[in-house]
Amino acid sequence: MIKHFFAFPLLCLAALAAHAEVINIDSAELARLAASGVAVVDIRTADEWQETGVIAGSRLLTFYDEKGQSNPPQWLEKVKAIARPDQPLILVCRSGKRSSAAAQFLSQQAGYKTVYNADKGLKAWAGEGRPVVQAATTATVVCAPGARC
């Protein structure tokens, strides 16, 4: 009985250590981290990229398609080409909700150690007057429009 009393807390700590850390960040921190070389992945749809523009240098990789569906294993394979699980990664969407879900997936199921979520998304970035560029002039679109990634 005593062995189980001590073993359970240790197992809980080990389980916590196995998950990545999701850190919510604001636009200023996003800019600082991106400038230091942390990859930025914009998970919005192609229509959204075209409508509002994107953060310069961001990688475009849709997580949820226009119908709200996703294919996390396929998406993960494409994310791995951008950043390995031991490298930090920033996810951004319009408001921070979809990127939060994708960050949790990377954290809890894919073994990523440090995932940053742009808490208020591109809406806050642009609302603060931070620069965006046309989607066609930034990083190659990793997930083709209309494809389920």
OpenMM code with the backbone's topology and positions (N, CA, C; nanometers):
from openmm import Vec3, app, unit

residues = "MET ILE LYS HIS PHE PHE ALA PHE PRO LEU LEU CYS LEU ALA ALA LEU ALA ALA HIS ALA GLU VAL ILE ASN ILE ASP SER ALA GLU LEU ALA ARG LEU ALA ALA SER GLY VAL ALA VAL VAL ASP ILE ARG THR ALA ASP GLU TRP GLN GLU THR GLY VAL ILE ALA GLY SER ARG LEU LEU THR PHE TYR ASP GLU LYS GLY GLN SER ASN PRO PRO GLN TRP LEU GLU LYS VAL LYS ALA ILE ALA ARG PRO ASP GLN PRO LEU ILE LEU VAL CYS ARG SER GLY LYS ARG SER SER ALA ALA ALA GLN PHE LEU SER GLN GLN ALA GLY TYR LYS THR VAL TYR ASN ALA ASP LYS GLY LEU LYS ALA TRP ALA GLY GLU GLY ARG PRO VAL VAL GLN ALA ALA THR THR ALA THR VAL VAL CYS ALA PRO GLY ALA ARG CYS".split()
positions = [
    Vec3(0.0820, -0.1189, 0.0000),
    Vec3(0.0000, 0.0000, 0.0000),
    Vec3(0.0866, 0.1257, 0.0000),
    Vec3(0.1880, 0.1280, 0.0817),
    Vec3(0.2749, 0.2455, 0.0884),
    Vec3(0.3473, 0.2658, -0.0442),
    Vec3(0.3874, 0.1574, -0.1095),
    Vec3(0.4541, 0.1693, -0.2399),
    Vec3(0.3635, 0.2416, -0.3389),
    Vec3(0.2356, 0.2072, -0.3402),
    Vec3(0.1412, 0.2712, -0.4327),
    Vec3(0.1212, 0.4180, -0.3985),
    Vec3(0.1255, 0.4512, -0.2710),
    Vec3(0.1088, 0.5891, -0.2265),
    Vec3(0.2182, 0.6779, -0.2860),
    Vec3(0.3416, 0.6290, -0.2895),
    Vec3(0.4531, 0.7065, -0.3433),
    Vec3(0.4649, 0.6931, -0.4944),
    Vec3(0.4249, 0.5819, -0.5492),
    Vec3(0.4386, 0.5588, -0.6928),
    Vec3(0.3429, 0.6458, -0.7735),
    Vec3(0.2206, 0.6651, -0.7264),
    Vec3(0.1219, 0.7421, -0.8015),
    Vec3(0.1676, 0.8860, -0.8282),
    Vec3(0.2139, 0.9604, -0.7279),
    Vec3(0.2607, 1.0971, -0.7567),
    Vec3(0.3786, 1.0995, -0.8535),
    Vec3(0.4660, 1.0020, -0.8450),
    Vec3(0.5790, 0.9981, -0.9376),
    Vec3(0.5323, 0.9718, -1.0804),
    Vec3(0.4353, 0.8842, -1.0964),
    Vec3(0.3807, 0.8593, -1.2294),
    Vec3(0.3124, 0.9839, -1.2853),
    Vec3(0.2427, 1.0566, -1.2015),
    Vec3(0.1774, 1.1808, -1.2449),
    Vec3(0.2806, 1.2828, -1.2915),
    Vec3(0.3887, 1.2973, -1.2168),
    Vec3(0.4944, 1.3904, -1.2562),
    Vec3(0.5599, 1.3480, -1.3871),
    Vec3(0.5819, 1.2202, -1.4040),
    Vec3(0.6408, 1.1703, -1.5281),
    Vec3(0.5488, 1.1973, -1.6461),
    Vec3(0.4200, 1.1805, -1.6272),
    Vec3(0.3242, 1.2061, -1.7352),
    Vec3(0.3242, 1.3532, -1.7737),
    Vec3(0.3317, 1.4411, -1.6757),
    Vec3(0.3365, 1.5852, -1.7051),
    Vec3(0.4619, 1.6215, -1.7818),
    Vec3(0.5745, 1.5635, -1.7450),
    Vec3(0.7009, 1.5932, -1.8105),
    Vec3(0.7015, 1.5443, -1.9551),
    Vec3(0.6238, 1.4423, -1.9857),
    Vec3(0.6217, 1.3865, -2.1204),
    Vec3(0.5491, 1.4776, -2.2190),
    Vec3(0.4634, 1.5657, -2.1722),
    Vec3(0.3883, 1.6538, -2.2604),
    Vec3(0.4669, 1.7809, -2.2884),
    Vec3(0.4425, 1.8360, -2.4046),
    Vec3(0.5026, 1.9637, -2.4400),
    Vec3(0.4363, 2.0740, -2.3590),
    Vec3(0.4990, 2.1847, -2.3600),
    Vec3(0.4428, 2.2992, -2.2904),
    Vec3(0.3794, 2.3922, -2.3930),
    Vec3(0.2530, 2.4266, -2.3740),
    Vec3(0.1859, 2.5248, -2.4591),
    Vec3(0.1880, 2.6566, -2.3839),
    Vec3(0.2435, 2.7575, -2.4481),
    Vec3(0.2572, 2.8882, -2.3857),
    Vec3(0.1809, 2.9898, -2.4693),
    Vec3(0.0818, 3.0543, -2.4096),
    Vec3(0.0087, 3.1599, -2.4783),
    Vec3(0.0935, 3.2857, -2.4789),
    Vec3(0.1036, 3.3486, -2.5961),
    Vec3(0.1858, 3.4690, -2.6100),
    Vec3(0.1056, 3.5794, -2.6776),
    Vec3(0.1480, 3.7027, -2.6540),
    Vec3(0.0854, 3.8160, -2.7210),
    Vec3(0.1649, 3.8500, -2.8475),
    Vec3(0.1216, 3.9518, -2.9188),
    Vec3(0.1849, 3.9886, -3.0450),
    Vec3(0.3292, 4.0346, -3.0281),
    Vec3(0.3581, 4.1041, -2.9209),
    Vec3(0.4951, 4.1502, -2.8977),
    Vec3(0.5893, 4.0317, -2.8792),
    Vec3(0.5458, 3.9336, -2.8024),
    Vec3(0.6288, 3.8147, -2.7812),
    Vec3(0.6396, 3.7338, -2.9105),
    Vec3(0.5320, 3.7269, -2.9868),
    Vec3(0.5371, 3.6586, -3.1160),
    Vec3(0.6440, 3.7232, -3.2038),
    Vec3(0.6439, 3.8537, -3.2118),
    Vec3(0.7418, 3.9255, -3.2937),
    Vec3(0.8840, 3.8976, -3.2447),
    Vec3(0.9037, 3.8996, -3.1134),
    Vec3(1.0373, 3.8758, -3.0572),
    Vec3(1.0854, 3.7344, -3.0879),
    Vec3(0.9984, 3.6355, -3.0670),
    Vec3(1.0359, 3.4962, -3.0910),
    Vec3(1.0613, 3.4700, -3.2392),
    Vec3(0.9748, 3.5244, -3.3254),
    Vec3(0.9935, 3.5068, -3.4694),
    Vec3(1.1259, 3.5694, -3.5144),
    Vec3(1.1573, 3.6864, -3.4614),
    Vec3(1.2835, 3.7523, -3.4955),
    Vec3(1.4043, 3.6717, -3.4496),
    Vec3(1.3858, 3.5921, -3.3440),
    Vec3(1.4965, 3.5098, -3.2937),
    Vec3(1.5076, 3.3772, -3.3693),
    Vec3(1.4173, 3.3531, -3.4650),
    Vec3(1.4279, 3.2342, -3.5480),
    Vec3(1.3281, 3.1240, -3.5200),
    Vec3(1.2361, 3.1452, -3.4260),
    Vec3(1.1342, 3.0436, -3.3990),
    Vec3(1.0350, 3.0442, -3.5159),
    Vec3(1.0079, 2.9264, -3.5708),
    Vec3(0.9184, 2.9151, -3.6853),
    Vec3(0.7754, 2.9530, -3.6470),
    Vec3(0.7092, 3.0269, -3.7365),
    Vec3(0.5692, 3.0660, -3.7197),
    Vec3(0.4874, 2.9887, -3.8224),
    Vec3(0.3849, 2.9165, -3.7748),
    Vec3(0.2969, 2.8412, -3.8637),
    Vec3(0.1570, 2.9007, -3.8540),
    Vec3(0.1083, 2.9512, -3.9659),
    Vec3(-0.0265, 3.0078, -3.9754),
    Vec3(-0.1185, 2.8947, -4.0182),
    Vec3(-0.2115, 2.8552, -3.9303),
    Vec3(-0.2942, 2.7374, -3.9555),
    Vec3(-0.4296, 2.7712, -4.0177),
    Vec3(-0.4509, 2.8973, -4.0549),
    Vec3(-0.5787, 2.9374, -4.1130),
    Vec3(-0.5960, 2.8774, -4.2530),
    Vec3(-0.7097, 2.9036, -4.3142),
    Vec3(-0.7368, 2.8553, -4.4498),
    Vec3(-0.6777, 2.9506, -4.5535),
    Vec3(-0.6652, 2.9004, -4.6761),
    Vec3(-0.6107, 2.9817, -4.7850),
    Vec3(-0.6939, 3.1078, -4.8077),
    Vec3(-0.8254, 3.0973, -4.7977),
    Vec3(-0.9111, 3.2154, -4.8135),
    Vec3(-0.8780, 3.3206, -4.7075),
    Vec3(-0.8527, 3.2770, -4.5854),
    Vec3(-0.8177, 3.3711, -4.4781),
    Vec3(-0.6826, 3.4356, -4.5053),
    Vec3(-0.5857, 3.3590, -4.5538),
    Vec3(-0.4539, 3.4156, -4.5855),
    Vec3(-0.4677, 3.5250, -4.6899),
    Vec3(-0.5495, 3.4974, -4.7925),
    Vec3(-0.5687, 3.5941, -4.9001),
    Vec3(-0.6445, 3.7179, -4.8520),
    Vec3(-0.7408, 3.6977, -4.7654),
    Vec3(-0.8252, 3.8077, -4.7179),
    Vec3(-0.7487, 3.9072, -4.6312),
    Vec3(-0.6673, 3.8577, -4.5397),
    Vec3(-0.6046, 3.9472, -4.4415),
    Vec3(-0.4544, 3.9613, -4.4562),
    Vec3(-0.3928, 3.8766, -4.5366),
    Vec3(-0.2479, 3.8729, -4.5413),
    Vec3(-0.1955, 3.7846, -4.4295),
    Vec3(-0.0642, 3.7712, -4.4250),
    Vec3(0.0005, 3.6835, -4.3271),
    Vec3(0.1212, 3.7532, -4.2668),
    Vec3(0.1694, 3.7001, -4.1580),
    Vec3(0.2919, 3.7514, -4.0964),
    Vec3(0.4091, 3.7120, -4.1856),
    Vec3(0.4933, 3.8075, -4.2174),
    Vec3(0.6083, 3.7809, -4.3039),
    Vec3(0.6914, 3.6659, -4.2484),
    Vec3(0.7255, 3.5734, -4.3369),
    Vec3(0.8089, 3.4606, -4.2980),
    Vec3(0.7331, 3.3433, -4.2394),
    Vec3(0.6026, 3.3601, -4.2170),
    Vec3(0.5265, 3.2492, -4.1591),
    Vec3(0.5074, 3.1396, -4.2623),
    Vec3(0.4938, 3.0178, -4.2121),
    Vec3(0.4658, 2.9019, -4.2967),
    Vec3(0.3158, 2.8786, -4.2936),
    Vec3(0.2582, 2.8488, -4.4068),
    Vec3(0.1139, 2.8391, -4.4206),
    Vec3(0.0739, 2.6916, -4.4270),
    Vec3(0.0041, 2.6480, -4.3240),
    Vec3(-0.0316, 2.5074, -4.3135),
    Vec3(-0.1659, 2.4943, -4.2437),
    Vec3(-0.2715, 2.4825, -4.3224),
    Vec3(-0.4078, 2.4748, -4.2702),
    Vec3(-0.4248, 2.3560, -4.1769),
    Vec3(-0.4845, 2.3791, -4.0597),
    Vec3(-0.5165, 2.2694, -3.9672),
    Vec3(-0.6618, 2.2275, -3.9858),
    Vec3(-0.7551, 2.3232, -3.9805),
    Vec3(-0.8972, 2.2962, -4.0047),
    Vec3(-0.9331, 2.3515, -4.1412),
    Vec3(-1.0005, 2.2716, -4.2243),
    Vec3(-1.0418, 2.3211, -4.3546),
    Vec3(-1.1669, 2.4091, -4.3414),
    Vec3(-1.2205, 2.4523, -4.4551),
    Vec3(-1.3364, 2.5419, -4.4546),
    Vec3(-1.4587, 2.4804, -4.3880),
    Vec3(-1.4645, 2.3481, -4.3805),
    Vec3(-1.5764, 2.2782, -4.3183),
    Vec3(-1.5496, 2.2447, -4.1719),
    Vec3(-1.4360, 2.2876, -4.1203),
    Vec3(-1.4024, 2.2612, -3.9804),
    Vec3(-1.3433, 2.1231, -3.9563),
    Vec3(-1.3055, 2.0548, -4.0628),
    Vec3(-1.2469, 1.9219, -4.0496),
    Vec3(-1.0954, 1.9301, -4.0542),
    Vec3(-1.0315, 1.8307, -3.9917),
    Vec3(-0.8855, 1.8269, -3.9932),
    Vec3(-0.8381, 1.6834, -4.0056),
    Vec3(-0.7121, 1.6703, -4.0412),
    Vec3(-0.6470, 1.5403, -4.0485),
    Vec3(-0.5150, 1.5559, -3.9726),
    Vec3(-0.5197, 1.5479, -3.8386),
    Vec3(-0.3992, 1.5741, -3.7586),
    Vec3(-0.2768, 1.4917, -3.7959),
    Vec3(-0.2863, 1.3607, -3.8240),
    Vec3(-0.1646, 1.2874, -3.8603),
    Vec3(-0.0986, 1.3404, -3.9878),
    Vec3(-0.1795, 1.3727, -4.0881),
    Vec3(-0.1248, 1.4270, -4.2128),
    Vec3(-0.0644, 1.5654, -4.1887),
    Vec3(-0.1339, 1.6464, -4.1112),
    Vec3(-0.0848, 1.7801, -4.0782),
    Vec3(0.0472, 1.7713, -4.0032),
    Vec3(0.0555, 1.6781, -3.9080),
    Vec3(0.1764, 1.6609, -3.8276),
    Vec3(0.2975, 1.6299, -3.9145),
    Vec3(0.2809, 1.5465, -4.0147),
    Vec3(0.3932, 1.5143, -4.1034),
    Vec3(0.4472, 1.6400, -4.1696),
    Vec3(0.3595, 1.7315, -4.2048),
    Vec3(0.4023, 1.8565, -4.2678),
    Vec3(0.4649, 1.9513, -4.1658),
    Vec3(0.4151, 1.9495, -4.0431),
    Vec3(0.4741, 2.0324, -3.9374),
    Vec3(0.6174, 1.9870, -3.9094),
    Vec3(0.6399, 1.8567, -3.9095),
    Vec3(0.7739, 1.8027, -3.8818),
    Vec3(0.8772, 1.8515, -3.9826),
    Vec3(0.8337, 1.8871, -4.1037),
    Vec3(0.9249, 1.9426, -4.2030),
    Vec3(0.9633, 2.0865, -4.1695),
    Vec3(0.8852, 2.1489, -4.0827),
    Vec3(0.9099, 2.2876, -4.0417),
    Vec3(0.9897, 2.2926, -3.9125),
    Vec3(0.9510, 2.2104, -3.8150),
    Vec3(1.0189, 2.2085, -3.6845),
    Vec3(1.0082, 2.0684, -3.6246),
    Vec3(1.1174, 2.0206, -3.5708),
    Vec3(1.1194, 1.8919, -3.5015),
    Vec3(1.0558, 1.9075, -3.3639),
    Vec3(1.0138, 1.7976, -3.3028),
    Vec3(0.9507, 1.8057, -3.1700),
    Vec3(1.0375, 1.8703, -3.0622),
    Vec3(1.1698, 1.8701, -3.0790),
    Vec3(1.2558, 1.9331, -2.9790),
    Vec3(1.2813, 2.0815, -3.0072),
    Vec3(1.2233, 2.1341, -3.1149),
    Vec3(1.2389, 2.2753, -3.1490),
    Vec3(1.1112, 2.3518, -3.1140),
    Vec3(1.1247, 2.4757, -3.0680),
    Vec3(1.0046, 2.5555, -3.0389),
    Vec3(0.9321, 2.5914, -3.1682),
    Vec3(0.8029, 2.6175, -3.1550),
    Vec3(0.7177, 2.6448, -3.2694),
    Vec3(0.6068, 2.7392, -3.2256),
    Vec3(0.5716, 2.8349, -3.3122),
    Vec3(0.4620, 2.9288, -3.2853),
    Vec3(0.3469, 2.8960, -3.3800),
    Vec3(0.2263, 2.8835, -3.3256),
    Vec3(0.1069, 2.8636, -3.4081),
    Vec3(0.0194, 2.9879, -3.3994),
    Vec3(-0.0370, 3.0263, -3.5136),
    Vec3(-0.1243, 3.1431, -3.5190),
    Vec3(-0.2447, 3.1123, -3.6069),
    Vec3(-0.3601, 3.1652, -3.5662),
    Vec3(-0.4821, 3.1594, -3.6481),
    Vec3(-0.5455, 3.2977, -3.6395),
    Vec3(-0.6734, 3.3079, -3.6678),
    Vec3(-0.7390, 3.4392, -3.6647),
    Vec3(-0.7491, 3.4940, -3.5232),
    Vec3(-0.7985, 3.4109, -3.4285),
    Vec3(-0.8248, 3.4624, -3.2940),
    Vec3(-0.7527, 3.3873, -3.1815),
    Vec3(-0.6837, 3.2795, -3.2138),
    Vec3(-0.6130, 3.2031, -3.1123),
    Vec3(-0.6827, 3.0755, -3.0690),
    Vec3(-0.8051, 3.0547, -3.1113),
    Vec3(-0.8794, 2.9353, -3.0686),
    Vec3(-0.8359, 2.8101, -3.1448),
    Vec3(-0.8324, 2.8178, -3.2770),
    Vec3(-0.7900, 2.7008, -3.3554),
    Vec3(-0.6434, 2.6685, -3.3299),
    Vec3(-0.5607, 2.7725, -3.3191),
    Vec3(-0.4188, 2.7464, -3.2935),
    Vec3(-0.3980, 2.6871, -3.1546),
    Vec3(-0.4834, 2.7220, -3.0602),
    Vec3(-0.4757, 2.6614, -2.9270),
    Vec3(-0.5038, 2.5117, -2.9349),
    Vec3(-0.6051, 2.4731, -3.0113),
    Vec3(-0.6384, 2.3307, -3.0271),
    Vec3(-0.5243, 2.2569, -3.0957),
    Vec3(-0.4669, 2.3170, -3.1998),
    Vec3(-0.3552, 2.2534, -3.2703),
    Vec3(-0.2328, 2.2439, -3.1799),
    Vec3(-0.2106, 2.3460, -3.0974),
    Vec3(-0.0984, 2.3441, -3.0032),
    Vec3(-0.1153, 2.2326, -2.9010),
    Vec3(-0.2371, 2.2141, -2.8528),
    Vec3(-0.2635, 2.1056, -2.7582),
    Vec3(-0.2368, 1.9692, -2.8237),
    Vec3(-0.2751, 1.9555, -2.9495),
    Vec3(-0.2463, 1.8314, -3.0217),
    Vec3(-0.0963, 1.8062, -3.0268),
    Vec3(-0.0192, 1.9082, -3.0653),
    Vec3(0.1266, 1.8919, -3.0726),
    Vec3(0.1846, 1.8590, -2.9359),
    Vec3(0.1310, 1.9220, -2.8334),
    Vec3(0.1785, 1.9028, -2.6969),
    Vec3(0.1449, 1.7649, -2.6431),
    Vec3(0.0213, 1.7277, -2.6527),
    Vec3(-0.0259, 1.6076, -2.5849),
    Vec3(-0.0093, 1.4800, -2.6653),
    Vec3(-0.0066, 1.4912, -2.7975),
    Vec3(-0.0041, 1.3691, -2.8770),
    Vec3(0.1164, 1.3552, -2.9689),
    Vec3(0.1860, 1.4633, -2.9959),
    Vec3(0.2957, 1.4559, -3.0928),
    Vec3(0.4335, 1.4758, -3.0313),
    Vec3(0.4408, 1.5000, -2.9014),
    Vec3(0.5692, 1.5082, -2.8339),
    Vec3(0.6461, 1.6380, -2.8504),
    Vec3(0.5806, 1.7443, -2.8966),
    Vec3(0.6505, 1.8726, -2.9088),
    Vec3(0.6711, 1.9312, -2.7695),
    Vec3(0.7927, 1.9765, -2.7444),
    Vec3(0.8287, 2.0218, -2.6105),
    Vec3(0.7809, 2.1628, -2.5793),
    Vec3(0.7957, 2.2554, -2.6749),
    Vec3(0.7552, 2.3944, -2.6522),
    Vec3(0.6768, 2.4443, -2.7722),
    Vec3(0.5488, 2.4702, -2.7495),
    Vec3(0.4617, 2.5223, -2.8542),
    Vec3(0.4034, 2.6537, -2.8035),
    Vec3(0.4238, 2.7585, -2.8827),
    Vec3(0.3682, 2.8892, -2.8492),
    Vec3(0.2385, 2.9078, -2.9268),
    Vec3(0.1365, 2.9566, -2.8588),
    Vec3(0.0091, 2.9884, -2.9215),
    Vec3(-0.0086, 3.1392, -2.9203),
    Vec3(-0.0278, 3.1978, -3.0393),
    Vec3(-0.0561, 3.3415, -3.0481),
    Vec3(-0.1975, 3.3617, -2.9944),
    Vec3(-0.2054, 3.3997, -2.8696),
    Vec3(-0.3285, 3.3984, -2.7908),
    Vec3(-0.4460, 3.4711, -2.8553),
    Vec3(-0.4247, 3.5835, -2.9152),
    Vec3(-0.5339, 3.6593, -2.9782),
    Vec3(-0.5226, 3.6567, -3.1306),
    Vec3(-0.4285, 3.5797, -3.1824),
    Vec3(-0.4163, 3.5542, -3.3246),
    Vec3(-0.3808, 3.6731, -3.4111),
    Vec3(-0.4049, 3.6539, -3.5408),
    Vec3(-0.3724, 3.7579, -3.6384),
    Vec3(-0.4604, 3.8807, -3.6203),
    Vec3(-0.5762, 3.8603, -3.5616),
    Vec3(-0.6664, 3.9721, -3.5336),
    Vec3(-0.5956, 4.0760, -3.4447),
    Vec3(-0.5305, 4.0299, -3.3398),
    Vec3(-0.4573, 4.1211, -3.2505),
    Vec3(-0.3341, 4.1768, -3.3205),
    Vec3(-0.2619, 4.0907, -3.3923),
    Vec3(-0.1407, 4.1332, -3.4633),
    Vec3(-0.1728, 4.2513, -3.5550),
    Vec3(-0.2715, 4.2344, -3.6416),
    Vec3(-0.3085, 4.3403, -3.7354),
    Vec3(-0.3720, 4.4586, -3.6630),
    Vec3(-0.4497, 4.4310, -3.5586),
    Vec3(-0.5133, 4.5370, -3.4813),
    Vec3(-0.4142, 4.6301, -3.4134),
    Vec3(-0.2948, 4.5803, -3.3876),
    Vec3(-0.1886, 4.6623, -3.3281),
    Vec3(-0.1067, 4.7341, -3.4350),
    Vec3(-0.1461, 4.7176, -3.5610),
    Vec3(-0.0747, 4.7837, -3.6700),
    Vec3(0.0534, 4.7132, -3.7103),
    Vec3(0.0701, 4.5898, -3.6700),
    Vec3(0.1899, 4.5139, -3.7078),
    Vec3(0.1778, 4.4733, -3.8540),
    Vec3(0.2917, 4.4582, -3.9232),
    Vec3(0.2872, 4.4355, -4.0676),
    Vec3(0.2406, 4.2952, -4.1076),
    Vec3(0.1668, 4.2917, -4.2182),
    Vec3(0.1307, 4.1668, -4.2837),
    Vec3(0.1705, 4.1803, -4.4305),
    Vec3(0.1889, 4.0672, -4.4943),
    Vec3(0.2223, 4.0652, -4.6363),
    Vec3(0.1204, 3.9780, -4.7078),
    Vec3(0.1129, 3.9938, -4.8385),
    Vec3(0.0245, 3.9081, -4.9173),
    Vec3(0.0733, 3.7645, -4.9070),
    Vec3(-0.0185, 3.6713, -4.8990),
    Vec3(0.0167, 3.5306, -4.8832),
    Vec3(0.1072, 3.4809, -4.9950),
    Vec3(0.0881, 3.5291, -5.1161),
    Vec3(0.1681, 3.4824, -5.2293),
    Vec3(0.3139, 3.5243, -5.2189),
    Vec3(0.3452, 3.6263, -5.1371),
    Vec3(0.4821, 3.6766, -5.1302),
    Vec3(0.5593, 3.6223, -5.0107),
    Vec3(0.4991, 3.5328, -4.9364),
    Vec3(0.5666, 3.4794, -4.8187),
    Vec3(0.6084, 3.3352, -4.8440),
    Vec3(0.6283, 3.2610, -4.7394),
    Vec3(0.6736, 3.1228, -4.7477),
    Vec3(0.5797, 3.0389, -4.8343),
    Vec3(0.6334, 2.9388, -4.8934),
    Vec3(0.5569, 2.8473, -4.9773),
    Vec3(0.4387, 2.7902, -4.9006),
    Vec3(0.3251, 2.7846, -4.9653),
    Vec3(0.2071, 2.7245, -4.9048),
    Vec3(0.2325, 2.5747, -4.8944),
    Vec3(0.2369, 2.5251, -4.7737),
    Vec3(0.2671, 2.3845, -4.7512),
    Vec3(0.1442, 2.2976, -4.7747),
    Vec3(0.0278, 2.3527, -4.7523),
    Vec3(-0.0959, 2.2780, -4.7715),
    Vec3(-0.1776, 2.3495, -4.8785),
    Vec3(-0.2013, 2.2833, -4.9891),
    Vec3(-0.2711, 2.3446, -5.1011),
    Vec3(-0.4142, 2.3834, -5.0635),
    Vec3(-0.4646, 2.4946, -5.1184),
    Vec3(-0.6025, 2.5336, -5.0910),
    Vec3(-0.6992, 2.4188, -5.1246),
    Vec3(-0.7943, 2.3964, -5.0369),
    Vec3(-0.8929, 2.2916, -5.0561),
    Vec3(-0.8476, 2.1536, -5.0122),
    Vec3(-0.7180, 2.1373, -4.9829),
    Vec3(-0.6677, 2.0069, -4.9381),
    Vec3(-0.6912, 1.9912, -4.7892),
    Vec3(-0.7125, 1.8689, -4.7453),
    Vec3(-0.7274, 1.8416, -4.6016),
    Vec3(-0.5915, 1.8073, -4.5456),
    Vec3(-0.5396, 1.8946, -4.4615),
    Vec3(-0.4083, 1.8715, -4.4009),
    Vec3(-0.4211, 1.8423, -4.2542),
] * unit.nanometer
topology = app.Topology()
chain = topology.addChain("A")
for resn in residues:
    res = topology.addResidue(resn, chain)
    for name in ("N", "CA", "C"):
        topology.addAtom(name, app.Element.getBySymbol(name[0]), res)
